[in-house]
């Protein structure tokens, strides 16, 4: 199983926010946001909470478990 996310969708719903803008808001690099979005990096619990809270959503609204493909 892998961790999926809706970060890209959230960014675009939030005035087409860039990865860099989100990174600045949650205290990480743009590359970290990119890596989480593309599934190359699993965020820490703290980062997942920060991202979800920033968008005013629950963790479950932003992150989900993907079944084996």
PDB file of N, CA, C, O and CB in Angstrom:
ATOM      1  N   UNK A   1       0.836  -1.194   0.000  1.00  0.00           N
ATOM      2  CA  UNK A   1       0.000   0.000   0.000  1.00  0.00           C
ATOM      3  C   UNK A   1       0.877   1.251   0.000  1.00  0.00           C
ATOM      4  O   UNK A   1       2.009   1.243   0.483  1.00  0.00           O
ATOM      5  CB  UNK A   1      -0.949   0.002   1.220  1.00  0.00           C
ATOM      6  N   UNK A   2       0.322   2.314  -0.552  1.00  0.00           N
ATOM      7  CA  UNK A   2       1.017   3.597  -0.597  1.00  0.00           C
ATOM      8  C   UNK A   2       0.094   4.684  -0.060  1.00  0.00           C
ATOM      9  O   UNK A   2      -1.121   4.511   0.035  1.00  0.00           O
ATOM     10  CB  UNK A   2       1.480   3.930  -2.042  1.00  0.00           C
ATOM     11  N   UNK A   3       0.704   5.793   0.282  1.00  0.00           N
ATOM     12  CA  UNK A   3      -0.054   6.941   0.759  1.00  0.00           C
ATOM     13  C   UNK A   3      -0.320   7.870  -0.420  1.00  0.00           C
ATOM     14  O   UNK A   3       0.611   8.355  -1.061  1.00  0.00           O
ATOM     15  CB  UNK A   3       0.707   7.687   1.899  1.00  0.00           C
ATOM     16  N   UNK A   4      -1.583   8.108  -0.697  1.00  0.00           N
ATOM     17  CA  UNK A   4      -1.965   9.059  -1.741  1.00  0.00           C
ATOM     18  C   UNK A   4      -2.334  10.376  -1.099  1.00  0.00           C
ATOM     19  O   UNK A   4      -2.500  10.457   0.118  1.00  0.00           O
ATOM     20  CB  UNK A   4      -3.138   8.520  -2.592  1.00  0.00           C
ATOM     21  N   UNK A   5      -2.465  11.412  -1.916  1.00  0.00           N
ATOM     22  CA  UNK A   5      -2.849  12.710  -1.367  1.00  0.00           C
ATOM     23  C   UNK A   5      -3.546  13.568  -2.411  1.00  0.00           C
ATOM     24  O   UNK A   5      -3.490  13.298  -3.611  1.00  0.00           O
ATOM     25  CB  UNK A   5      -1.625  13.441  -0.826  1.00  0.00           C
ATOM     26  N   UNK A   6      -4.200  14.604  -1.920  1.00  0.00           N
ATOM     27  CA  UNK A   6      -4.913  15.557  -2.766  1.00  0.00           C
ATOM     28  C   UNK A   6      -4.303  16.950  -2.616  1.00  0.00           C
ATOM     29  O   UNK A   6      -5.003  17.957  -2.730  1.00  0.00           O
ATOM     30  CB  UNK A   6      -6.417  15.584  -2.411  1.00  0.00           C
ATOM     31  N   UNK A   7      -3.007  17.000  -2.362  1.00  0.00           N
ATOM     32  CA  UNK A   7      -2.352  18.293  -2.139  1.00  0.00           C
ATOM     33  C   UNK A   7      -2.458  19.180  -3.369  1.00  0.00           C
ATOM     34  O   UNK A   7      -2.785  20.361  -3.255  1.00  0.00           O
ATOM     35  CB  UNK A   7      -0.879  18.093  -1.765  1.00  0.00           C
ATOM     36  N   UNK A   8      -2.188  18.627  -4.537  1.00  0.00           N
ATOM     37  CA  UNK A   8      -2.249  19.422  -5.765  1.00  0.00           C
ATOM     38  C   UNK A   8      -3.641  20.028  -5.933  1.00  0.00           C
ATOM     39  O   UNK A   8      -3.776  21.213  -6.241  1.00  0.00           O
ATOM     40  CB  UNK A   8      -1.888  18.556  -6.994  1.00  0.00           C
ATOM     41  N   UNK A   9      -4.671  19.209  -5.730  1.00  0.00           N
ATOM     42  CA  UNK A   9      -6.052  19.690  -5.836  1.00  0.00           C
ATOM     43  C   UNK A   9      -6.302  20.805  -4.821  1.00  0.00           C
ATOM     44  O   UNK A   9      -6.895  21.832  -5.150  1.00  0.00           O
ATOM     45  CB  UNK A   9      -7.055  18.528  -5.617  1.00  0.00           C
ATOM     46  N   UNK A  10      -5.844  20.596  -3.587  1.00  0.00           N
ATOM     47  CA  UNK A  10      -6.024  21.611  -2.539  1.00  0.00           C
ATOM     48  C   UNK A  10      -5.327  22.915  -2.915  1.00  0.00           C
ATOM     49  O   UNK A  10      -5.879  23.998  -2.722  1.00  0.00           O
ATOM     50  CB  UNK A  10      -5.484  21.097  -1.191  1.00  0.00           C
ATOM     51  N   UNK A  11      -4.114  22.806  -3.451  1.00  0.00           N
ATOM     52  CA  UNK A  11      -3.381  24.017  -3.841  1.00  0.00           C
ATOM     53  C   UNK A  11      -4.141  24.804  -4.895  1.00  0.00           C
ATOM     54  O   UNK A  11      -4.206  26.032  -4.828  1.00  0.00           O
ATOM     55  CB  UNK A  11      -1.988  23.656  -4.365  1.00  0.00           C
ATOM     56  N   UNK A  12      -4.714  24.110  -5.863  1.00  0.00           N
ATOM     57  CA  UNK A  12      -5.414  24.805  -6.937  1.00  0.00           C
ATOM     58  C   UNK A  12      -6.756  25.358  -6.483  1.00  0.00           C
ATOM     59  O   UNK A  12      -7.212  26.377  -7.000  1.00  0.00           O
ATOM     60  CB  UNK A  12      -5.617  23.878  -8.110  1.00  0.00           C
ATOM     61  N   UNK A  13      -7.388  24.700  -5.527  1.00  0.00           N
ATOM     62  CA  UNK A  13      -8.617  25.237  -4.940  1.00  0.00           C
ATOM     63  C   UNK A  13      -8.312  26.450  -4.071  1.00  0.00           C
ATOM     64  O   UNK A  13      -9.187  27.278  -3.821  1.00  0.00           O
ATOM     65  CB  UNK A  13      -9.338  24.158  -4.113  1.00  0.00           C
ATOM     66  N   UNK A  14      -7.074  26.550  -3.614  1.00  0.00           N
ATOM     67  CA  UNK A  14      -6.644  27.638  -2.738  1.00  0.00           C
ATOM     68  C   UNK A  14      -5.915  28.692  -3.577  1.00  0.00           C
ATOM     69  O   UNK A  14      -4.728  28.949  -3.375  1.00  0.00           O
ATOM     70  CB  UNK A  14      -5.724  27.105  -1.588  1.00  0.00           C
ATOM     71  N   UNK A  15      -6.635  29.286  -4.506  1.00  0.00           N
ATOM     72  CA  UNK A  15      -6.117  30.363  -5.366  1.00  0.00           C
ATOM     73  C   UNK A  15      -4.894  29.962  -6.186  1.00  0.00           C
ATOM     74  O   UNK A  15      -3.982  30.764  -6.390  1.00  0.00           O
ATOM     75  CB  UNK A  15      -5.768  31.556  -4.523  1.00  0.00           C
ATOM     76  N   UNK A  16      -4.884  28.701  -6.660  1.00  0.00           N
ATOM     77  CA  UNK A  16      -3.787  28.203  -7.495  1.00  0.00           C
ATOM     78  C   UNK A  16      -2.419  28.436  -6.853  1.00  0.00           C
ATOM     79  O   UNK A  16      -1.481  28.907  -7.496  1.00  0.00           O
ATOM     80  CB  UNK A  16      -3.830  28.871  -8.862  1.00  0.00           C
ATOM     81  N   UNK A  17      -2.336  28.098  -5.592  1.00  0.00           N
ATOM     82  CA  UNK A  17      -1.114  28.237  -4.810  1.00  0.00           C
ATOM     83  C   UNK A  17       0.010  27.392  -5.412  1.00  0.00           C
ATOM     84  O   UNK A  17      -0.228  26.275  -5.869  1.00  0.00           O
ATOM     85  CB  UNK A  17      -1.363  27.832  -3.347  1.00  0.00           C
ATOM     86  N   UNK A  18       1.217  27.919  -5.411  1.00  0.00           N
ATOM     87  CA  UNK A  18       2.361  27.158  -5.921  1.00  0.00           C
ATOM     88  C   UNK A  18       2.911  26.232  -4.841  1.00  0.00           C
ATOM     89  O   UNK A  18       2.605  26.378  -3.658  1.00  0.00           O
ATOM     90  CB  UNK A  18       3.468  28.109  -6.421  1.00  0.00           C
ATOM     91  N   UNK A  19       3.715  25.293  -5.272  1.00  0.00           N
ATOM     92  CA  UNK A  19       4.389  24.413  -4.316  1.00  0.00           C
ATOM     93  C   UNK A  19       5.273  25.234  -3.387  1.00  0.00           C
ATOM     94  O   UNK A  19       5.347  24.951  -2.191  1.00  0.00           O
ATOM     95  CB  UNK A  19       5.227  23.343  -5.051  1.00  0.00           C
ATOM     96  N   UNK A  20       5.937  26.238  -3.922  1.00  0.00           N
ATOM     97  CA  UNK A  20       6.825  27.068  -3.100  1.00  0.00           C
ATOM     98  C   UNK A  20       6.043  27.830  -2.040  1.00  0.00           C
ATOM     99  O   UNK A  20       6.490  27.932  -0.898  1.00  0.00           O
ATOM    100  CB  UNK A  20       7.603  28.052  -3.979  1.00  0.00           C
ATOM    101  N   UNK A  21       4.889  28.361  -2.401  1.00  0.00           N
ATOM    102  CA  UNK A  21       4.074  29.090  -1.426  1.00  0.00           C
ATOM    103  C   UNK A  21       3.625  28.162  -0.293  1.00  0.00           C
ATOM    104  O   UNK A  21       3.668  28.543   0.877  1.00  0.00           O
ATOM    105  CB  UNK A  21       2.847  29.722  -2.117  1.00  0.00           C
ATOM    106  N   UNK A  22       3.197  26.957  -0.637  1.00  0.00           N
ATOM    107  CA  UNK A  22       2.795  26.006   0.397  1.00  0.00           C
ATOM    108  C   UNK A  22       3.989  25.622   1.261  1.00  0.00           C
ATOM    109  O   UNK A  22       3.881  25.548   2.485  1.00  0.00           O
ATOM    110  CB  UNK A  22       2.169  24.753  -0.235  1.00  0.00           C
ATOM    111  N   UNK A  23       5.117  25.379   0.622  1.00  0.00           N
ATOM    112  CA  UNK A  23       6.338  25.033   1.356  1.00  0.00           C
ATOM    113  C   UNK A  23       6.683  26.112   2.380  1.00  0.00           C
ATOM    114  O   UNK A  23       7.020  25.807   3.523  1.00  0.00           O
ATOM    115  CB  UNK A  23       7.512  24.832   0.382  1.00  0.00           C
ATOM    116  N   UNK A  24       6.598  27.364   1.967  1.00  0.00           N
ATOM    117  CA  UNK A  24       6.884  28.476   2.878  1.00  0.00           C
ATOM    118  C   UNK A  24       5.919  28.488   4.059  1.00  0.00           C
ATOM    119  O   UNK A  24       6.328  28.759   5.188  1.00  0.00           O
ATOM    120  CB  UNK A  24       6.808  29.810   2.131  1.00  0.00           C
ATOM    121  N   UNK A  25       4.665  28.201   3.813  1.00  0.00           N
ATOM    122  CA  UNK A  25       3.647  28.234   4.865  1.00  0.00           C
ATOM    123  C   UNK A  25       3.837  27.125   5.902  1.00  0.00           C
ATOM    124  O   UNK A  25       3.566  27.325   7.086  1.00  0.00           O
ATOM    125  CB  UNK A  25       2.267  28.119   4.247  1.00  0.00           C
ATOM    126  N   UNK A  26       4.304  25.954   5.453  1.00  0.00           N
ATOM    127  CA  UNK A  26       4.426  24.826   6.389  1.00  0.00           C
ATOM    128  C   UNK A  26       5.863  24.562   6.830  1.00  0.00           C
ATOM    129  O   UNK A  26       6.109  23.642   7.610  1.00  0.00           O
ATOM    130  CB  UNK A  26       3.864  23.576   5.756  1.00  0.00           C
ATOM    131  N   UNK A  27       6.809  25.353   6.342  1.00  0.00           N
ATOM    132  CA  UNK A  27       8.186  25.278   6.830  1.00  0.00           C
ATOM    133  C   UNK A  27       9.038  24.167   6.254  1.00  0.00           C
ATOM    134  O   UNK A  27       9.881  23.605   6.953  1.00  0.00           O
ATOM    135  CB  UNK A  27       8.167  25.132   8.273  1.00  0.00           C
ATOM    136  N   UNK A  28       8.827  23.841   4.975  1.00  0.00           N
ATOM    137  CA  UNK A  28       9.660  22.841   4.301  1.00  0.00           C
ATOM    138  C   UNK A  28      10.118  23.409   2.956  1.00  0.00           C
ATOM    139  O   UNK A  28       9.786  24.542   2.607  1.00  0.00           O
ATOM    140  CB  UNK A  28       8.879  21.494   4.103  1.00  0.00           C
ATOM    141  N   UNK A  29      10.878  22.618   2.210  1.00  0.00           N
ATOM    142  CA  UNK A  29      11.329  23.075   0.890  1.00  0.00           C
ATOM    143  C   UNK A  29      10.282  22.743  -0.174  1.00  0.00           C
ATOM    144  O   UNK A  29       9.407  21.903   0.037  1.00  0.00           O
ATOM    145  CB  UNK A  29      12.689  22.430   0.524  1.00  0.00           C
ATOM    146  N   UNK A  30      10.389  23.408  -1.304  1.00  0.00           N
ATOM    147  CA  UNK A  30       9.506  23.116  -2.428  1.00  0.00           C
ATOM    148  C   UNK A  30       9.674  21.671  -2.873  1.00  0.00           C
ATOM    149  O   UNK A  30       8.703  21.006  -3.235  1.00  0.00           O
ATOM    150  CB  UNK A  30       9.785  24.071  -3.599  1.00  0.00           C
ATOM    151  N   UNK A  31      10.913  21.190  -2.842  1.00  0.00           N
ATOM    152  CA  UNK A  31      11.179  19.811  -3.239  1.00  0.00           C
ATOM    153  C   UNK A  31      10.453  18.817  -2.332  1.00  0.00           C
ATOM    154  O   UNK A  31       9.987  17.777  -2.798  1.00  0.00           O
ATOM    155  CB  UNK A  31      12.682  19.538  -3.217  1.00  0.00           C
ATOM    156  N   UNK A  32      10.358  19.131  -1.053  1.00  0.00           N
ATOM    157  CA  UNK A  32       9.618  18.260  -0.135  1.00  0.00           C
ATOM    158  C   UNK A  32       8.150  18.194  -0.541  1.00  0.00           C
ATOM    159  O   UNK A  32       7.573  17.108  -0.599  1.00  0.00           O
ATOM    160  CB  UNK A  32       9.749  18.761   1.322  1.00  0.00           C
ATOM    161  N   UNK A  33       7.545  19.338  -0.820  1.00  0.00           N
ATOM    162  CA  UNK A  33       6.138  19.364  -1.247  1.00  0.00           C
ATOM    163  C   UNK A  33       5.976  18.569  -2.539  1.00  0.00           C
ATOM    164  O   UNK A  33       5.050  17.767  -2.660  1.00  0.00           O
ATOM    165  CB  UNK A  33       5.643  20.829  -1.445  1.00  0.00           C
ATOM    166  N   UNK A  34       6.859  18.783  -3.496  1.00  0.00           N
ATOM    167  CA  UNK A  34       6.813  18.053  -4.765  1.00  0.00           C
ATOM    168  C   UNK A  34       6.917  16.546  -4.518  1.00  0.00           C
ATOM    169  O   UNK A  34       6.156  15.766  -5.093  1.00  0.00           O
ATOM    170  CB  UNK A  34       7.950  18.524  -5.705  1.00  0.00           C
ATOM    171  N   UNK A  35       7.847  16.143  -3.675  1.00  0.00           N
ATOM    172  CA  UNK A  35       8.068  14.721  -3.403  1.00  0.00           C
ATOM    173  C   UNK A  35       6.876  14.080  -2.705  1.00  0.00           C
ATOM    174  O   UNK A  35       6.548  12.925  -2.977  1.00  0.00           O
ATOM    175  CB  UNK A  35       9.315  14.539  -2.556  1.00  0.00           C
ATOM    176  N   UNK A  36       6.229  14.810  -1.815  1.00  0.00           N
ATOM    177  CA  UNK A  36       5.037  14.290  -1.146  1.00  0.00           C
ATOM    178  C   UNK A  36       3.896  14.184  -2.155  1.00  0.00           C
ATOM    179  O   UNK A  36       3.205  13.166  -2.208  1.00  0.00           O
ATOM    180  CB  UNK A  36       4.631  15.196   0.051  1.00  0.00           C
ATOM    181  N   UNK A  37       3.699  15.225  -2.948  1.00  0.00           N
ATOM    182  CA  UNK A  37       2.628  15.231  -3.953  1.00  0.00           C
ATOM    183  C   UNK A  37       2.737  14.066  -4.916  1.00  0.00           C
ATOM    184  O   UNK A  37       1.731  13.451  -5.269  1.00  0.00           O
ATOM    185  CB  UNK A  37       2.647  16.530  -4.730  1.00  0.00           C
ATOM    186  N   UNK A  38       3.947  13.760  -5.341  1.00  0.00           N
ATOM    187  CA  UNK A  38       4.148  12.707  -6.338  1.00  0.00           C
ATOM    188  C   UNK A  38       4.294  11.322  -5.723  1.00  0.00           C
ATOM    189  O   UNK A  38       4.442  10.338  -6.448  1.00  0.00           O
ATOM    190  CB  UNK A  38       5.367  13.014  -7.165  1.00  0.00           C
ATOM    191  N   UNK A  39       4.254  11.233  -4.406  1.00  0.00           N
ATOM    192  CA  UNK A  39       4.317   9.945  -3.735  1.00  0.00           C
ATOM    193  C   UNK A  39       5.715   9.380  -3.586  1.00  0.00           C
ATOM    194  O   UNK A  39       5.876   8.205  -3.256  1.00  0.00           O
ATOM    195  CB  UNK A  39       3.488   8.977  -4.464  1.00  0.00           C
ATOM    196  N   UNK A  40       6.731  10.201  -3.824  1.00  0.00           N
ATOM    197  CA  UNK A  40       8.112   9.739  -3.683  1.00  0.00           C
ATOM    198  C   UNK A  40       8.596   9.823  -2.241  1.00  0.00           C
ATOM    199  O   UNK A  40       9.609   9.223  -1.880  1.00  0.00           O
ATOM    200  CB  UNK A  40       9.029  10.552  -4.581  1.00  0.00           C
ATOM    201  N   UNK A  41       7.867  10.569  -1.423  1.00  0.00           N
ATOM    202  CA  UNK A  41       8.255  10.778  -0.032  1.00  0.00           C
ATOM    203  C   UNK A  41       7.000  10.729   0.832  1.00  0.00           C
ATOM    204  O   UNK A  41       5.997  11.367   0.511  1.00  0.00           O
ATOM    205  CB  UNK A  41       9.008  12.137   0.150  1.00  0.00           C
ATOM    206  N   UNK A  42       7.052   9.978   1.918  1.00  0.00           N
ATOM    207  CA  UNK A  42       5.935   9.914   2.846  1.00  0.00           C
ATOM    208  C   UNK A  42       6.145  10.978   3.918  1.00  0.00           C
ATOM    209  O   UNK A  42       7.173  10.971   4.596  1.00  0.00           O
ATOM    210  CB  UNK A  42       5.803   8.492   3.477  1.00  0.00           C
ATOM    211  N   UNK A  43       5.194  11.887   4.084  1.00  0.00           N
ATOM    212  CA  UNK A  43       5.378  12.959   5.058  1.00  0.00           C
ATOM    213  C   UNK A  43       5.324  12.441   6.486  1.00  0.00           C
ATOM    214  O   UNK A  43       4.704  11.417   6.772  1.00  0.00           O
ATOM    215  CB  UNK A  43       4.326  14.030   4.861  1.00  0.00           C
ATOM    216  N   UNK A  44       5.982  13.164   7.369  1.00  0.00           N
ATOM    217  CA  UNK A  44       5.855  12.858   8.788  1.00  0.00           C
ATOM    218  C   UNK A  44       4.422  13.180   9.204  1.00  0.00           C
ATOM    219  O   UNK A  44       3.693  13.871   8.492  1.00  0.00           O
ATOM    220  CB  UNK A  44       6.898  13.665   9.649  1.00  0.00           C
ATOM    221  N   UNK A  45       4.043  12.677  10.346  1.00  0.00           N
ATOM    222  CA  UNK A  45       2.713  12.982  10.876  1.00  0.00           C
ATOM    223  C   UNK A  45       2.563  14.487  11.063  1.00  0.00           C
ATOM    224  O   UNK A  45       1.522  15.062  10.746  1.00  0.00           O
ATOM    225  CB  UNK A  45       2.471  12.241  12.214  1.00  0.00           C
ATOM    226  N   UNK A  46       3.611  15.116  11.581  1.00  0.00           N
ATOM    227  CA  UNK A  46       3.577  16.561  11.807  1.00  0.00           C
ATOM    228  C   UNK A  46       3.354  17.321  10.509  1.00  0.00           C
ATOM    229  O   UNK A  46       2.535  18.240  10.464  1.00  0.00           O
ATOM    230  CB  UNK A  46       4.871  17.025  12.464  1.00  0.00           C
ATOM    231  N   UNK A  47       4.072  16.951   9.450  1.00  0.00           N
ATOM    232  CA  UNK A  47       3.913  17.644   8.168  1.00  0.00           C
ATOM    233  C   UNK A  47       2.525  17.406   7.594  1.00  0.00           C
ATOM    234  O   UNK A  47       1.907  18.334   7.071  1.00  0.00           O
ATOM    235  CB  UNK A  47       4.984  17.183   7.167  1.00  0.00           C
ATOM    236  N   UNK A  48       2.029  16.188   7.681  1.00  0.00           N
ATOM    237  CA  UNK A  48       0.682  15.894   7.186  1.00  0.00           C
ATOM    238  C   UNK A  48      -0.359  16.731   7.926  1.00  0.00           C
ATOM    239  O   UNK A  48      -1.301  17.243   7.321  1.00  0.00           O
ATOM    240  CB  UNK A  48       0.364  14.393   7.341  1.00  0.00           C
ATOM    241  N   UNK A  49      -0.181  16.865   9.231  1.00  0.00           N
ATOM    242  CA  UNK A  49      -1.097  17.694  10.023  1.00  0.00           C
ATOM    243  C   UNK A  49      -0.995  19.163   9.642  1.00  0.00           C
ATOM    244  O   UNK A  49      -2.014  19.842   9.516  1.00  0.00           O
ATOM    245  CB  UNK A  49      -0.811  17.526  11.512  1.00  0.00           C
ATOM    246  N   UNK A  50       0.230  19.663   9.457  1.00  0.00           N
ATOM    247  CA  UNK A  50       0.424  21.070   9.083  1.00  0.00           C
ATOM    248  C   UNK A  50      -0.227  21.381   7.740  1.00  0.00           C
ATOM    249  O   UNK A  50      -0.894  22.405   7.588  1.00  0.00           O
ATOM    250  CB  UNK A  50       1.920  21.408   9.027  1.00  0.00           C
ATOM    251  N   UNK A  51      -0.031  20.492   6.769  1.00  0.00           N
ATOM    252  CA  UNK A  51      -0.601  20.710   5.432  1.00  0.00           C
ATOM    253  C   UNK A  51      -2.124  20.692   5.509  1.00  0.00           C
ATOM    254  O   UNK A  51      -2.786  21.578   4.969  1.00  0.00           O
ATOM    255  CB  UNK A  51      -0.097  19.632   4.432  1.00  0.00           C
ATOM    256  N   UNK A  52      -2.670  19.701   6.167  1.00  0.00           N
ATOM    257  CA  UNK A  52      -4.127  19.590   6.295  1.00  0.00           C
ATOM    258  C   UNK A  52      -4.712  20.793   7.010  1.00  0.00           C
ATOM    259  O   UNK A  52      -5.709  21.365   6.568  1.00  0.00           O
ATOM    260  CB  UNK A  52      -4.502  18.314   7.039  1.00  0.00           C
ATOM    261  N   UNK A  53      -4.092  21.173   8.111  1.00  0.00           N
ATOM    262  CA  UNK A  53      -4.569  22.322   8.887  1.00  0.00           C
ATOM    263  C   UNK A  53      -4.508  23.606   8.060  1.00  0.00           C
ATOM    264  O   UNK A  53      -5.417  24.434   8.125  1.00  0.00           O
ATOM    265  CB  UNK A  53      -3.739  22.481  10.171  1.00  0.00           C
ATOM    266  N   UNK A  54      -3.449  23.768   7.295  1.00  0.00           N
ATOM    267  CA  UNK A  54      -3.315  24.974   6.471  1.00  0.00           C
ATOM    268  C   UNK A  54      -4.504  25.122   5.527  1.00  0.00           C
ATOM    269  O   UNK A  54      -5.011  26.226   5.330  1.00  0.00           O
ATOM    270  CB  UNK A  54      -2.004  24.935   5.667  1.00  0.00           C
ATOM    271  N   UNK A  55      -4.947  24.012   4.946  1.00  0.00           N
ATOM    272  CA  UNK A  55      -6.070  24.053   4.005  1.00  0.00           C
ATOM    273  C   UNK A  55      -7.426  23.975   4.704  1.00  0.00           C
ATOM    274  O   UNK A  55      -8.466  24.008   4.046  1.00  0.00           O
ATOM    275  CB  UNK A  55      -5.949  22.918   3.008  1.00  0.00           C
ATOM    276  N   UNK A  56      -7.419  23.872   6.045  1.00  0.00           N
ATOM    277  CA  UNK A  56      -8.679  23.810   6.785  1.00  0.00           C
ATOM    278  C   UNK A  56      -9.410  22.499   6.582  1.00  0.00           C
ATOM    279  O   UNK A  56     -10.640  22.449   6.608  1.00  0.00           O
ATOM    280  CB  UNK A  56      -9.571  24.948   6.378  1.00  0.00           C
ATOM    281  N   UNK A  57      -8.641  21.437   6.379  1.00  0.00           N
ATOM    282  CA  UNK A  57      -9.218  20.117   6.135  1.00  0.00           C
ATOM    283  C   UNK A  57      -8.688  19.125   7.163  1.00  0.00           C
ATOM    284  O   UNK A  57      -7.693  19.387   7.839  1.00  0.00           O
ATOM    285  CB  UNK A  57      -8.899  19.633   4.699  1.00  0.00           C
ATOM    286  N   UNK A  58      -9.361  17.988   7.274  1.00  0.00           N
ATOM    287  CA  UNK A  58      -8.856  16.924   8.129  1.00  0.00           C
ATOM    288  C   UNK A  58      -7.747  16.192   7.375  1.00  0.00           C
ATOM    289  O   UNK A  58      -7.638  16.307   6.154  1.00  0.00           O
ATOM    290  CB  UNK A  58     -10.002  15.941   8.550  1.00  0.00           C
ATOM    291  N   UNK A  59      -6.945  15.456   8.091  1.00  0.00           N
ATOM    292  CA  UNK A  59      -5.884  14.668   7.457  1.00  0.00           C
ATOM    293  C   UNK A  59      -6.498  13.703   6.448  1.00  0.00           C
ATOM    294  O   UNK A  59      -5.944  13.500   5.368  1.00  0.00           O
ATOM    295  CB  UNK A  59      -5.056  13.891   8.522  1.00  0.00           C
ATOM    296  N   UNK A  60      -7.642  13.107   6.792  1.00  0.00           N
ATOM    297  CA  UNK A  60      -8.294  12.142   5.914  1.00  0.00           C
ATOM    298  C   UNK A  60      -8.822  12.778   4.627  1.00  0.00           C
ATOM    299  O   UNK A  60      -8.988  12.086   3.623  1.00  0.00           O
ATOM    300  CB  UNK A  60      -9.427  11.469   6.648  1.00  0.00           C
ATOM    301  N   UNK A  61      -9.083  14.074   4.647  1.00  0.00           N
ATOM    302  CA  UNK A  61      -9.539  14.763   3.437  1.00  0.00           C
ATOM    303  C   UNK A  61      -8.386  15.032   2.481  1.00  0.00           C
ATOM    304  O   UNK A  61      -8.608  15.211   1.283  1.00  0.00           O
ATOM    305  CB  UNK A  61     -10.228  16.077   3.801  1.00  0.00           C
ATOM    306  N   UNK A  62      -7.166  15.063   2.985  1.00  0.00           N
ATOM    307  CA  UNK A  62      -5.998  15.365   2.152  1.00  0.00           C
ATOM    308  C   UNK A  62      -5.199  14.103   1.827  1.00  0.00           C
ATOM    309  O   UNK A  62      -4.681  13.968   0.718  1.00  0.00           O
ATOM    310  CB  UNK A  62      -5.097  16.385   2.853  1.00  0.00           C
ATOM    311  N   UNK A  63      -5.097  13.192   2.770  1.00  0.00           N
ATOM    312  CA  UNK A  63      -4.281  11.989   2.591  1.00  0.00           C
ATOM    313  C   UNK A  63      -5.153  10.739   2.655  1.00  0.00           C
ATOM    314  O   UNK A  63      -6.137  10.694   3.392  1.00  0.00           O
ATOM    315  CB  UNK A  63      -3.170  11.921   3.659  1.00  0.00           C
ATOM    316  N   UNK A  64      -4.781   9.729   1.879  1.00  0.00           N
ATOM    317  CA  UNK A  64      -5.538   8.480   1.856  1.00  0.00           C
ATOM    318  C   UNK A  64      -4.609   7.321   1.501  1.00  0.00           C
ATOM    319  O   UNK A  64      -3.536   7.523   0.934  1.00  0.00           O
ATOM    320  CB  UNK A  64      -6.713   8.567   0.847  1.00  0.00           C
ATOM    321  N   UNK A  65      -5.032   6.118   1.837  1.00  0.00           N
ATOM    322  CA  UNK A  65      -4.252   4.923   1.529  1.00  0.00           C
ATOM    323  C   UNK A  65      -4.656   4.425   0.145  1.00  0.00           C
ATOM    324  O   UNK A  65      -5.835   4.216  -0.142  1.00  0.00           O
ATOM    325  CB  UNK A  65      -4.464   3.812   2.610  1.00  0.00           C
ATOM    326  N   UNK A  66      -3.652   4.243  -0.697  1.00  0.00           N
ATOM    327  CA  UNK A  66      -3.902   3.688  -2.032  1.00  0.00           C
ATOM    328  C   UNK A  66      -3.691   2.182  -1.957  1.00  0.00           C
ATOM    329  O   UNK A  66      -2.720   1.711  -1.364  1.00  0.00           O
ATOM    330  CB  UNK A  66      -2.964   4.341  -3.118  1.00  0.00           C
ATOM    331  N   UNK A  67      -4.579   1.452  -2.545  1.00  0.00           N
ATOM    332  CA  UNK A  67      -4.447  -0.003  -2.597  1.00  0.00           C
ATOM    333  C   UNK A  67      -3.337  -0.370  -3.574  1.00  0.00           C
ATOM    334  O   UNK A  67      -2.934   0.446  -4.403  1.00  0.00           O
ATOM    335  CB  UNK A  67      -5.791  -0.674  -3.012  1.00  0.00           C
ATOM    336  N   UNK A  68      -2.856  -1.574  -3.475  1.00  0.00           N
ATOM    337  CA  UNK A  68      -1.820  -2.045  -4.412  1.00  0.00           C
ATOM    338  C   UNK A  68      -2.329  -1.937  -5.827  1.00  0.00           C
ATOM    339  O   UNK A  68      -3.491  -2.227  -6.113  1.00  0.00           O
ATOM    340  CB  UNK A  68      -1.405  -3.504  -4.106  1.00  0.00           C
ATOM    341  N   UNK A  69      -1.451  -1.517  -6.704  1.00  0.00           N
ATOM    342  CA  UNK A  69      -1.837  -1.346  -8.106  1.00  0.00           C
ATOM    343  C   UNK A  69      -1.445  -2.538  -8.916  1.00  0.00           C
ATOM    344  O   UNK A  69      -1.691  -2.573 -10.121  1.00  0.00           O
ATOM    345  CB  UNK A  69      -1.214  -0.103  -8.694  1.00  0.00           C
TER     346      UNK A  69
END
